[in-house]
Amino acid sequence: EVQLWESGGDFTHPGGSLRLSCEASGFRFTDYTMSWVRQAPGTGLEWVSVISGSGTTTYYLASVKGRFTISRDSQKNTLYLQMNSLRAEDTAIYYCVTVLNGYFESWGQGTLVTVSS
Amino acid sequence: DIVLTQSPGTLSLSPGERATLSCRASQSVSTNYLAWYQQKPGQAPRLLIHGASSRATGTPDRFSGSGSGTDFTLTISRLEPEDFAVYYCQQFGNGNSPRYGFGQGTKLEIK
């Protein structure tokens, strides 16, 4: 059974930094493209970033490019999202998801990031 | 970027009724890359349908997806109490860089 456990969400002020982690189990981690999808309070879903199984290819939502960095550690079966220069509009639940053929197959429970002055 | 517009915003129905949810794209979407998700309050979204019409593992057969081009539909044949939730459509575009976009959601509520 695929399991994804996010952690690292917290409260921070604008301009602050956080690193989210997602521990994966139940599947061969390196076989899967992984992504982060976020959901601001009371709103819909927004894709944030994606990384290939090998970790060599990454893409970002335009509004986070240059501020967020996605990475993965195959030894630890863990996905990361380093978030710098955080803004109020980055406030959201961040979900770790597996990606298959362009859709989001398995989802973690999410971790809440709150950015406020 | 392709914009997905879901309608209606809210759908009020009773258990046992049929639900029809619409997802319209601003440009043609490959049927391979259209998916539907269900989200209940306080929970993560769950994949229901991928490839426009293929049920994900564990999706009951009362859920069906259809459509092509710019118009896609999620149909729930007979609503069960556990089906009342928010539903999102999602598309993938694999041009120069990948694009993943979601519709704004349809809330299916008990009438």
Interface residues (C-beta under 8 A of the other chain):
Chain A: S35 V37 G44 L45 E46 W47 V50 Y59 Y95 L100 N101 G102 Y103 F104 E105 S106 W107 G108 Q109 G110
Chain B: N32 Y33 A35 Y37 A44 P45 R46 L47 H50 G51 A56 Y88 Q90 Q91 F92 N94 S97 P98 Y100 G101 F102 G103 Q104 G105
